[in-house]
Amino acid sequence: MYQHLLFDLDGTLTDPAEGITNSVKYALQKLGYPVPDMSTLLRFIGPPLYESFQKITGIPEEESFRGVTYYREYFSDQGMFENAVIPGIPELLDTLRSQGFHLHIASAKPEVYVIPILQHFGLDAYFEVIGAATLGTERTHKDEVIAYVLEQLGEPDRREVLMIGDRDNDILGAKACGVDSLGVLFGYGSREELTAAGADMIASAPAEIAKLLG
């Protein structure tokens, strides 16, 4: 049924918690705001940064743009590599590719970070199209990134496309673009979050994805 599998990056292929939370801490300290607890910091994984600084920490909109600038200072220097491939992901990608699926990236993280991260961990060769956000605000939401990937693919039949991710923005972005979605529980979204967003399938481990699609 599916031909094109679109993968989120953070929380789906790699675990970026250390780098993201350290970058947020750095930004808030530079802004002079208190640093929240770890459970709050982990909420930054997935959604667009501009919105997260406002919604999660409550800082004003104009301050959120400064926050993103400070965040990127730390993230560009070392945060992007304070990261690790989720166990079982390389094996999953090998299996899916051997089964004939076309694999792509659809990440709300800026492309200038996504490509070096994939290359650093030797994952870039698995993917045909690497779609990601821009550093500005013109392509930041997941539905915009998915639409960009579909455009790069020549607008395939959307019934042949599946978005795979760990947060509700992955599921909602897929729904907005008219494609099915598979939520994963080994990232940072709960079953409740993914179900409420309308995930068509849910997998608890990387190997389960291959079984669901096999």
Steps between C-alpha positions, in 0.01 A plus 500: 500500500770749600791592274644808673585505871568843652697493825520762769852537643494602868354227718439273202844428355721658765469597866596870513399567861840600634581745222156659484458544874852637539431747219175615661673542837772709337243720324290561811806582707614749235154659506501514879205263548486212748572153364202264546523137605605225259145380428417851377820527296425170325181656359723699263572184303281501190306826461640817336736687734343844457169367629652283770683787667170686528265213586725302730686774686252784454755754377377781269503453123785744439709326766432161338686608186802596711464168679521310172812696405670409829378140471668472162827639635535199728333248269719587200817481707439172683134427574418335168746221571387447861278240345478124440339266248204317652581128534353293219467788253782401258362146487150635435619721216691211345189282516266761356733583215546131419120471485491765229378802693624847407625673815498876559547751782233750608638690799401829661867547593685739263667332205839648593494273806311200362749420225815514722328289767400232248851503354660486845311182584529345153125513436492739204549228236168339593290797390410620152345837593607687812229752580541732795419845632668824405682723747232764449126467550389417145519120548489401867182300562486129427224531241715751308797262510290203387354707215855595399608133491194404294583779257858372467356154426285636220174484695453122530165338574452591866353158573853369439661729761544434872638746759685342794565705812483519878301817572151630429637760257618211277153347501314828457738609224436176313124541540517858367679370192261211443745219577489217753715500812675258731582614853795354689516454877880486531527878461347781704128475431263282701245257364230740621656791308538302180154345522336834568675646196355220285794269424396223259748256657722495807826307552673447832842404356687547169465132407123529536491755218638244256242246616213746456614587149626160390 
